[in-house]
Amino acid sequence: MKRFHVHLRVADLAASIDFYRMLFGCEPSVVESDYAKWMLDDPRVNFALSQRGGAPGVDHLGFQVDEARELEAVGARLRAADAVALAEENAVCCYARSDKYWAEDPQGVRWESFHSRGREATYSGACAAPTESATACCGPAAADAPGKACC
C-alpha cells in the first residue's frame, strides 16, 4: 500500500508544529530539533516538516511504500519513462534508512518514492550504495542546492 508523502521547508518549526498539530488533531510521530513528521491514516499521508535553511515551501512530494516489491514497481515505471534522476539504496535521510527513487516533474518538482527500513539517529548520512551516479544522498542535486532539505 502506498502513502502520499509531503515534505515542507519551514521558517519556524515550533510554530509550524503547533499549526499542523491543530490541523491534524494529533501529535507528530517524530520530533527532532530540525524536523517533525506525522504518519496519518486519514488521509493516508506521511507529512514532514524541516527547518534546515532555504526558502519555506514545498521541498518535495512522493510516495512511501510498505514493501520493497512496491518500490521496485514504482522504480520500473520511472525507468521505463526514463525519469529516474537518482536511485539510492540504504540512504540515511530524515532520521530514517530507506531505499529510494527520485524523479522531477516538468516544472522541477522533486518526487521521492521510498521504502523505509528503520529509524536513524541523524537527519542525513552517506549512502551505503547509490545505484545511480550521485554525489550526495537526499535526492538529485541536493549537494548543489544550498539550504535544500533532503529526504
Helices and strands as residue ranges (DSSP letters): E 2-9, H 13-24, E 30-32, E 35-41, E 44-50, E 57-65, H 68-80, E 86-93, E 96-104, E 110-119, E 129-130
